[in-house]
Amino acid sequence: MVPVYNIKNFIFISLICFLSACPVFGQVKKVKLLTEDDYGKWSQMIREGISDNGNWVQNQLVYDSGNDTLFVRNTKGKEVLAVAKGYDGQFFNDNSFVYMLPYKRIGISNLMNAKEKNIEGVASYQIAGKGGFLLLTSNEEDGTTTIKVLDSDCTVIEIIKSVSSSMISPDRNSLVYCHNDGGNKKVTLLVFLDHKVQKKTIASGNYAYFNPVWQPNSNAVAFLGQPILKTGSSGPEVIFYTVHEQKSYSFSMTENSSLKGFDFNGNRSSSLIVSDDGMRVFFTLKDQEERSNKVSTSDVEVWNASDSNVYPHLKQSGRQGVNKMGVWEPLSGRIMVAGRGKQDIYMLNGDQQYAITKDIFPYLPSDKERPEADYYVTNLLSGEVSLFLHQVPFENAALVFSPNGKSVAYFRENEWKVYNFANKTHITMPSALPLAYEADFSAPRSPYGFAGWTADGNRLLLFDQFDLWSFSIDGTESKRLTRGREEGIIFRVADIGNVRPIDELWFVETGNEIDTASTILLDAHSEDNDKSGYAVLSPSGKLSIKTFTDKKLSGLKKAKNKNIFLYRQEDYDLPPQIVVVSGDKWKDAVIFKSNPQHSQYPWGHSELISYQNKAGESLQGVLFYPFDYQPEKKYPMVVRIYQKQGNSLHTYIVPSLYNTTGYNTSNLTSQGYFVLHPDINYTIGDPGVSAVDCVIAATNAVISKGCIDPARIGLIGQSFGGYETFFIASQTQLFATAIAGAGISDMGSFYLSMGWNYKTPDAWRFEHQQFRMGKTLFEDAEGYRRNSAITFARDFSSPILSWTGDSDTQVNPEQSMIFYMAMRRLKKNHVMLRYPKEGHVILDMVRQADLSSKIMDWFNHYLKDCPKPVWSSPE
């Protein structure tokens, strides 16, 4: 909660600034003002979903107050369920809905007759048996869980106690669980039948059983058993059970000579895996503990400049830091370890007959975020190990396996290539247009994206800047499937729950299967982010744009069993709505509108602006207008900076005090500010100078519109935007004040600092990443000095507010302290806010509200002549 004093003080200042007859704001007409007291009316809309039969839609509204509500509607828009503080809802049994409630409760609702049932003491739930059963889990004081099995009528038909671990099968028709049955340790298989269950014990004995995992087709299960009474045993046994044959196989990790020198690594999330064909079980290993001399029982840390990694990294990962993969064939009993020497397990291919391992040690110590690596392929049938790729940059480490496991696609040397495991050939995908973009910092090119494979593995679908392409894996044929380049429209395969774009999830085991014989749904948006929509690509190759509008459309979801979709629609001045689409003709209807109180306020609007930097490059920015904008008046403006921000053009921004960086566009526009989000182009070696150039050009472009008071413009940024804010404020008097959050003020000292977030030196950020210097401090000391705000400390004339979390591991809070000390020594107008126990952003809600209020206080004082806030006055 925000202290009452702060809220009243804020409202009082807001009313003075809006209603008093000051030079900027006259009382032209009466409007409904938006104050902090009103913020609680607004909600964020999250977790939209649609039932498998397409009859029902769910969504959740989240409020600052915590009074969240979970809704279910039919696809005509009629509300059938509203659950205060409900969350984690799922549809099941076609017309039923289950959801969690506070205080370990669960609700179950029949959406046809509105009958509801609440059950106490439930920590979590799962849907099983093709939607006909519910598994309710409760936690016990001894650390075990109890599982209650409910049938489709919500009747309890089975209670399973003292469960230590469990896993439902991929087809959701079986449950395997490890438990204590009257003092006997057991592993039991529970099969879901028609309105009943069937149980079978598949293991028992003097073992602590744990970590059950299923074969992907649900035909077998593997788990671990740690001997309880056996002396001298340090490793568990691996047990494999075939469901249909009802046979068990096992081996002891400790007693097997093939695993000498290794320990089982139970800390890995993938510590046990069953292959698709059920012929192999994989388990992760680590080298037996070798304590480094540098990391000993002494409390003295030994930092050697010649170490392969810095001390904190060695302490965390150990001297070796290598994970291996063991392979067991239950039928033959063969056991092997994938990879050689210091090769670390990386991933398995599509049918798990090959393993990719990597070796980073030839490239240590590294000056990059993560070191380069050599990649090797281990044939898990023959044991043969061969070099696959040499010296691969981390940024280009994406490997996407074909569904049939025969090939892997990878990006290297600005091209997509395909490697065939059987004949060990590398084929380049030929393209007349670039399939990768060049970042504006010194790093390898990155691909525009990988859409997926065809099911047969013979073709892969890739993106260029605008379009979707199809390539044959032998490199003989390429085909452009869309024509977005000509219209300036960017097409991407729509994510309806089963798409994992490679530019969002780098390390993918198996690429998405795309059925080119069926309709492909596509996201579409204009290059300048002004419009977005959806399109359909037919099997014949015909592209049909179904909707394309100057709003933000997102979150497309499809009913599993019907041709019915939903998506979210919003704009800066349009609260999020749920739109339902039925049939091939794309008949759409808005079935829910959030935040109806929005219409009571004279909301502003957003628009794109264009400008050029000194190099003549064309850029764009997003300009947000104040509430109740009147052309005859001149307004103050806040410029918020980072890098590229065009995607904010059509985003609805809920006013709120609870902002992790203290910044909120709608808070400002509701208080009579213009807000500008300019884009910045960078020159390698001059990030600060580039930001000054572009931000001043954008600001002047808005000033030329005649609606801004040029004496009342503020600047704000956080993280890299905080660095830019510090630097820009040192180079120009265009901005009457500036606010920098978690910023960098001295590039030289930050270059030589320790990055505690990654436990690596921070130098890579400058040489290869966001700070875009491209050279070491020692190669270009003048460039680092030229782009550091602290160099120009004497030149600051505008009042500066800075803030930092004292536990920030991303940007050392000393960077804010350095700036504070310089401003203090030079007797400049500067205030620093230092939040205890906070990191790179503010997570505590009380502190979030405090920072948001202080930012508004600061801008109101320096841009509106409102009274100086007490907290900013010197003692």
N, C-alpha and C positions, 0 to 999 in steps of 0.2 A: 504494500500500500504506500501511496505517496503521502508524506506528512501533510496534515491539513494546512499548516502555515504556508508551505510551498505552493499548494494549489491556490489558496486565496491570493497569495502574493502575485502569482502568475496571472490569474484572472484579472486582478486589479490593474496590473501593468498593461495587459492586453486591451482592457477597456479604455484606459487613458490614451493609448497609442491609436486606437481606432476612432474614438469619439471626440477627442480634444481637437481644437482648431489649430493644428500645427501646420507648417508650410507644406508638408507632403500630403497629409490626409485631411480633407475637408469633409464635413458632414453633408455629402451630396444627397444621399438617400438612405433610408433605414433598411438594413438587411439583417437576416438572422445570423449572428456571429457564432462561429464554432470555437468553443473553449475546451479546456481540459476536462471539464465535467461532462462534456458530450462524447468524449472519445470512447467511453465504455459502451456506447450504443453500437459501435462497429464490430464486425466479426470478420475473421478470415474463413474462407470456404476451402475445405480440404477433403481428401479421400473420396472423391466421387467414384461410384461404382455401379455396375449394372448386373442384374441376375442372369444366370445362364439361359433362362427362357425369355429374357427380354421384357418381362412384365414389370420389373421393379427397379428403382434407382435409389441409391443411398448417397448421402453426403453428410459432412459434419461441419458445424459452425463453431469456431473457436473464438472466445472473447477474452479480453485482457483480465476481466474479473474472474475467469475460471468457470463461469457459468456456461460451459460448452453444451451443445445439443446435437444429438445424432438423429437424422431424419431418414425416413423411407417414404417414397412416393411411387404411385404407379406411373407409367409412361404417358399418361394423360395429364399428369401434374397434380393429381389429388393426393394430399398428405394422408398417409395411413398410419404413420407411427412417428412420434417425437419423443425422444428419450433424453431427459436432462442428465448431463454428464456421462452419457453413454459413449463408448469408443470401441475400436477394433471389431466392427460388425462384419458379418458374412451371411450371404444367402445360402440356404440349404433346403433340400426337399422341395424344390420349385417355389413353394409359397410360404416358406418359413424363414425367419431371420434370427440370428443369435448375436449377442453383443456383450461386452464387458461393462461392468458398473463399478463405481468406487467401493472400497472396503471388501475386496475379494468376493464380489457377487457377479452373477451372470444372469442375463435376461434372454428368454426365448419367446418369440412372438409368432403366432399364426397370422399372416397378413391377410387372409381371407375372412376370418371371423373375429379378428382383434383379440383373441384369447392370448393371455400372457402368463408366463411362469418365471419366477425369480428363484435362484438357488444360491445359498450362502456358502462361503468357504471355498471359492473357486479361484485359483491363481491364474489358470489359463485353460484354453479349450482347443480341440481339434475336431474337424469333421472327417468322418471315416465311412467306409462301406458304401462308396458311390453316393455319398450325401445322406445316407439313411441312419447314421449313428453319430452321436456326440461323445467325445472323450473329455471329461472334466477332470482337471488335475488340481489337487490341493497339496500344500506343503505341510510336512509334519515337523515336530520339534526335534526329532532325531536326525534331520537332514534328508530323509526319504520323502517320497510323495505317494499319495493315494490317487488312483485313477478310477473314476466312476464311468461306466459305459451306459449310455442312454439309447434306447431305440427310437424309431421315428415318431413314436407317440410321447417321447420324453419320459418314458418309464425307465427307472434304473434296473438293468438286467444283470449287471456284474460290478463287483467292487474289488479292486486289486490293491492290496496294501503293501507297504515296505518296498516300494519300487526305487531302485537306485539310478537306473537309466532306461530309456526306451526310445523306440523309433517306429513311426508308422511307415508302411511300405509305399513305394512310389505310386502304385495303383490304388492306394488307400484301402485295400481290402484285408490287410493283415497288420497286426501290431506285434512287435517283439519287445520283450521287457526283461530286465534283470531285477530279481527281487529276493527277499528273504521270506521263505514260507515256513513259519514255525521253527526257525533256527536253521533250516536248510537253504543253502544258496542255490538259486535256480535261474535258468533262462527259459521263458515260456513264450510260445507262439499262440497268439489269439487271432482267429480267423472270423471275419464278419460274414455271416450268412443271412438268409432272409428272416429278419426279425429275431435272430438269435446269434450266439457266438459259440465257437468251438475252441477248446484249449488243448495244447499239447506241450509237455515239458521236453525241451530239446537239449538241455544240459543241466547237470547238477553235480555237486561235489564240494571239496574243500578249496574252493576258489572264490575270489572276489571278482565277479563278472562285471564287465563294463564295456561301453562304447560299441553298441550294436550298430551295424550298417547293412544296407540292403544292396543286392544286385539291382541294377536299373530296371530290369523287367520283373522284379519281385519274386524270382524263382529261387533265390538263395540269400542267406544272411551270414555275415561274419561278425565275430565279437571277440573280446579279449578276456582271458581268465588269469588272474594273478594268484599263484598258489599261496595258500594261507599258512600251512604248516611246514612246507618244504624249506629246509635251511639252505642258506647260501644262494638263494634264487634272487636275482635282481631284475629279471625280465619276465614279462607275461607270456602265456601261451596264446596262440592265435587259433581260434576254432572256426570252422566253416561248416555250415549246415545247408543241405539241399532240401527244399520244401517238398518237392514231388517225390524224390527218391527216399526222403527221410533218412539220409546218411550224414554222418559227421566225420570230419577230418580235423586233425590238429597237429601242431608242432610247437616246440619250446624254443623261444628266442635265445635263452641262456645256454641251452645244450647244443645248439647247432653251430658247427665249426665254421660255416660260411659267414656267420655274423660276428666272428671274433674281432674285437676292437671297436664294436659299435654298441650303443645302448638304444633302447626304444625311445623315440621322441614323442611322448604323449601330449606335448604342448602344442603340436601342430593341429590345426582344425581338420586337416585331411590325413590324420594319423592312420586311418584304415579305409581302404577303398576296394570294392569288388568290381572286376572288369565286366563289361557289357555281356560277354559270352560266358561268364561264370568260370572261366578256366584259370584265372589268376586272382590273387589277393595281394594288394599293395599295402605296405606299411612304411612309415617314416622312421629314419634312424638318425642318430647324431654320433659323431666321434666321441669315444669315451673321454670323460672330462680330463682336459689338460690345462691346469691353471697357469696363466702367464706369470712370469716373475714380476711383471709390472703390476699385476693385480693380485696382491698377496694379502695375508692377514694383517699386515701393517697398515696403519692409517695414512702412510705417506704415498702420495700419488706420483708415479714416475712418468713424466711426459717426455718422450724421446722424439725429436723432430724427424727421425728416420723410421719411425714405426709405420707399418702399412696403414694403420688407421689411428686417429687420435684416441687418447686414453678413455674417454667416456664410451666410445664405440666398442673398444676392446673389452671394457668392463661389462658392457651389456651383452655382447654376443660371444665372449670368450675368444681365446687365441685363434681357434680354427673357424668357428662360426659357419660350419658346413653341415647341411642336412642331406642325407642320402635317402634313396628309396629302395626298400627291400621288396623282392618279388617272390611269391610263393605259388607254386602250382599244386593245389591239393591232390589232384588225381595221381600225378607222377611223384610228388614229393620234392621236386626240384626247387632249390632256393638260390637266388642270386641277388647281387646288389647292382643297381643301375649306376653307370658312370664310373670314372676312375679318379684317383688322386683327390684333388681339392674341388672336383666338380660338384656343384650344388644342384639338387633336384629342382627342376623348373616347372615342367608340366608333362602330362601324358597326351598322346594324340587321340584322335576321334574314336578308334576302336581299341585303344590301350595296348597296342602291340609294339609301340615305340615310345620311348621316354626321351624328353629333351632335358639335358643338363647344361649348366653354364659354369664357367670358370672366370672369376673376376680378378684372381690373384696376379695375373701378368700385368694388370693395369692399376695396381696399387703402389704407392698412394695416388689418389685421384684428385684432380682439381674440379671435378664435376659434382652435380647433385648426387648422382650415383655412378659408380665406375662403369666403363665399358666392359664387355664380356665376350669370351669365345663360347659358342654354342655347339654342343655335341648331340649326336643321335645314338641311342642304345637300342639295338634290336632285341626286344625282350624274349624272342623265341630262340635266337642263336647266341645272344650275348655279345655280338659284335658292336664295337663302339667306333664311330667315325666323326670327324670334324664336319660340322654343318655350316656354321657361319663364323667369320673371324672378326674380332674387334667391333662388336655391335654397340652403337651408342644406346644408352638407356632410353632416349627419346624415340628411338626407332625399334624398340624391342618387341613390338606387337607380333604375335604369331597366332594365326587363325586356322585351325584344322578343319579339313573337310569332314562332313558327317560320316562318310564311309572310312575315314581314317587313312586313306591312301596318299593324301597330299596335305601340304601346309602352305598357306599364303603368308608372305611377309613383305615388309616395306624396307627397301634398302636403296641407297644411291638415287633417291628421288623417283623410284619406280616400284610398282608392285611386281612381285615375282612369285612363282609357284614351284615348290620343291616336291618331287616324287620320291617317296621313301624307297620303293622297290628298285628303281633304276638309278637313284641318286642324281637326278638331273634338276637343274635350275632353269626355269623358263620365264622370260620377261613378258609382262602383259603390254603389248604395243598400244600406244594411244597418241593421237595427234594433238591432244590437249593435255595440259598438266593435271595429274591426279593428286598433286600435293601443293601446299602453299608455303611460301617463305615467310617465316615469322619475322617480326621487326626487332628481334634480338638474335645474337649469334648462337644459333642452335641449328641442328639439322632440320631440313624440311619435314613437315608433318603431313600425313595424308588427309585428304578431305573426309575420308571415311570409307568403311567397309560395310556394305549392306548385307551380304550373306552369300551362301552357296546354293546352287540347285541341289535337290535331294540326291541325285546320282553322283554329285561331286565333280561333274565334268565342266561346270561353268561357275564363275564367281561374279558377283555384282558389286561394282565399285562406284564411287562418286567422284566427279570433278567439282569445280566450284559451283556449278549450277545443276548438273544432270546426273542421271543414273545410267550406268553402262553395264553391258554384259560381255564377258570375255570367256573364250574357251581356254581351258588350262594348258592346251598345247601351244598357245600363243598364235594360232593361225587366224583367229576371227575375233573382232570386236564390234559391238553394236551399241549405238546410243539409243536408249529407250525413251527418253523424254527430250523436249525441246525448250528447256528453260533459258538457255543462254540468249536466244533471240529476243525473249520478252523480259529479261532481267528477273526471272523467277527461279528460286532455288528449290529443287525437289529433293526430298529425302523419304526413305521408307518410313511410314508411320509406325510409331511404337504403340501397339495396342495391348501390350503386356508380354510380348514374346520377342521383342527386338532389343538387342544390346549393341548400340552403335559403338564402333571401335574407338571413336574419338571421346566417348564418355567412359568406356571401360576397357582399358588397354589390354589387360592380360586375360584373354578369352581362350578357353580350352577348345570349344567347338563353335564354329560360326553358325549363325541362324540359317535354318533351311527356308528357302523361298521357293514357293511353287509357282513357276512361271506359266503353268497351264491354268492357273486360277487368277482371279482379280487381285491386283496388288494395290493396297491403299498407300497413298503418298501424302506427306506433309508438303505444303507449298507456302513460301513466303517471299516477298519481294526483297531485292538486294539491300534496299535501304530500310527494311523492317516496317515499311509503311502499311503493307497488307499481308494477310496470312489466310490460309484456308486449307482445303483438302481436295485431292484429286484421286481418280481411279485409273489404273493402267490395266486394260483388258488383255486377255491372252493373245488376241490378234494384234496387239501393239497400239491400239487406239487409246489416246490419253484424253480423259474428260475431267475438267476442273468442276467440281461440284459446288464449291463455295469459295469465294475469294473476296475479302472485305477489309476495310481500313479499321480493323479491330484485331485484338490478339485472340487467336483460337488455339487451344491446347488441350492436352489430356484426352485424346481420342481413345475410346474403349468400345469393344464390340461384345455383344451378348454371344456366349459360346455356341448356342444352338439356334440362333435366329439372326437374320440380317438386320439387326437393330443396333444403333450406335448412340453414344453420347459424347459430347465434348463441352469444354468450358469456353465461354465467350465473355470478353471484358474489354474495357478501354479505360484511359485515365479518368474519364468522366462518366464511366458506365460500370457499376458494381458487377462482379462476376455473376454470370447466369449459367444455368445448365440447359443445354440444347439436346434434344433427342431427335435422331434421324431414323426414319423407317423406310425400308424397301430400296430397290435399285434406283428409283427415281429421286432419291435423296430428299424426301419430304421432311423438312425440319420444323421443330416447334420448341419454343422456350417454355420449359416446364417449371423453372424455379428462378426467381430473382432475389439475390441477397441484398442486404442493407437497404431496405425500403426507405429509411430515414434520409438517405442520400438526397432525395428530391427536395427536401426541406431547406437545403442550403444552396447558395449560388456558386456551385462548384466551378473551378476553372477548367481549361482545356489544354491540350498539348499540341505542339506542332514541330515539324522538322525545320531547322534553319541550315543554311549553307554558307560557307566561308572558305578562304584560302590562307594557307600559311605563307611564309616568305619564299618558300621554294615553288610556290604556284600550285601546290597539291590541293585538290578539292576535298573538303571535309564536311561532316554534318554534325549537328548537335540537336538535342531535344530541349525545347523551351516550354516550360509549364507556366501558364497564366494564373494570376491570383484569383481568388474568389471574387465575384462581383466586379470583374474588370471593367473599367470605364476609360475609353480611349483618350479623353481630355486630361487625364491625370498622369503624373509621372510617379513611378513606383520604385522602391528599393529592390535589389536583386541579390540572390545568393547563387554563386557558381560552385557546383559540386564537381570535383574532378577525380578521375581514376585513369582509365585508358580509353576503351571503347564502351559507350553506354547507349547506343542506339536502340537496344532491345527494351529500353524502359519507356519507349514512346507510347505504347498502348497498355501499359500495366496499371491496373487499379491499385492505388496505394492507400491502405487503411490508416487514418490518423491514429497515432498511439504514442504514449510516453515510453513504451517498452521496446526500445530499439537498441540493438547490441552495439551500435556505434554512435548513438545519440542523434543520428540524422534521420529525418523523415520528410519527404517532399511535401506531403499533404499538410503536415503541421505548419510548414512555412507558407505555402500558398493560401492556406485558410487565414493566415495572419497578415495578408496583404503583400506578400513577396512574390516577385517573379523568381523562378528557379531555372537555372541553365545546366544541362549535362552536356558538355562539349566532348567531341572525340579528339584524340591526340595521335599524331604520327611522330615517330621517333627516328632520330639519326643516331646510328651506333657511335658511342663515345660522347654523346651529348644529351642524355635523357632529360636533365633539368632544363637546359637551354631549349630543347624541343618543346617541352611542356609550356615554357614561358611564351614561346612563339605562337603555338596553337591556341592556348587559352586566352591570350590577349586578343588574337584575331577573332575568336568566337565572341568574346565579350563586346568588342567594338562593333561587330555585326549586329548584335542585339541593341546596343546603344543607338545605332543608326536608325532603328525603327521608330525612335522618338518616344518610347513609352517608359524608359528607364531614367532615373535620376543618376547621372554618372558619378555624383559625389557619394552615393549610398549603395555601393556594391561590396559584398562580402565574398570570401573564398573559404571553402571547406573541403577537407579530404581526410581519409584514414588509410593507414598502412602505406602502400606505395603512393596513394593519394595524399597521405600525410607528408611524405617526403617532398612531393611536388608542391604542396601548399607552403611548406617552409621555404623552399627554394624560390618559388614565384614571388612570394611576399618580399624576398630580399632583392628582387630585380626591378620592381615597378611600384609606383604609387597609385596605380589604377584602383586598387582595392582598399577600401576604407578600413577593413579589418580582416583577419583570417583566423581559422580554427583548424589545427592540425592534430589528428588522433593517431597515436602509436606510430609516429613518423620517424624518419631518419634525417638527422641534421648534419652529420659529418660522414661522408662516404669513406674516407680513409680509415677511421677507427672502426666503422661497421665492417669494412672489408676484412679487417684483421680480428674480428670478433668470432666467438664460438657460437655456432647455431645449436642451441640446446634442444630445439624442437626435433632436429634430425640427428643430433650428436655428430655433426660434421662442421668444419669451418664454413663461414658464411661467404667466402670468396667466390664460390661458384655462382652466386646470385648476380655478381657483377660481370664475370667473365662470360657467362653462358646464358643468363636468364634475364629477369625482369629489369634489372638496373642497366642493362644494355651498354656496358662500357666496352666489352669485347676484348679488353686487355687487362693485364694485371696492374695493380697499383704501382708496381715498380717499373712497368713499361710506359705508363702514362700518368705519372703523378700529377702533372699539370691538369689533365682532364678531370681527375678526381677532385682536385681543388676547385676547378672552374665550375663544377656541378654540385658543390656542397654549399648549403645555406650558411654554415658556420663561417665560411670564408668571408662572407659579406655581412657579418654580424653588425658592423658599424653602420651599415646602410639601412637597417630596418627603421621605418618611421611609423608604420601602422601598428596599432595594438594587436597582440597575438595571444590567443588562448590555445594551450596545448593540453592533451590528456593522455594518460598511459595507465596500463595495469602494472602493478609492481611485480607480478608474476608472469609477465609476457615472455614466452620462450621463442616466439616467432621474430619479434623485433625487440632487442634488448632495451628495457626502459631507460638505460643510461643514455640513449640517444636523445630522449626528451630532457633528461637531466643536464646533458651537455648544453643544450640550447638554453635551458633555464639559467644555468650558471653564466653563460655569455650575456644574456639579456640583463641579468641582475648586475653583473660587473659594469656593463655599459649604461646602466640606469634607463633601460627601455621599458615600455609599457607592456608587460607580459605577465600572464598568470598560468601556472601549470596545475592541473588536477591529477593527482596520483591515487588510483583506486586500489585499496588493499585486496590481496587474494584474487585479483582479476588478471586475466591473460590478455591475448591480443584483441579480443572483444569483451564487452561487459556482459556477463551472464546473470548475475544477481539482479532480480527485477527491481528491487529498491534502488540499487545503484544505476540501473538503466534509466529509471524515471528521473533520478537526480541529474544525470548527465544530459538527458533530453531537455530538461527544464533550464539547466545552466546554459546550454547552447542557445536556446531561445532568448534567455535573459541577455546574453552577450550581444546577439545580433540586434535585438530590440534597442539596446542602449546605443550601440555604435552606428546603426543604420536608420533608426527612427527617433533618436533623441529622447528615448524613454529614460527614466531615472536609472542611475547606475546601481546594479544589484549589490546588496550589502556584502555578499560573499566575495566579490571581486575587489573590494576596497582594501587598501593596505592597512595593516595594524599600526 
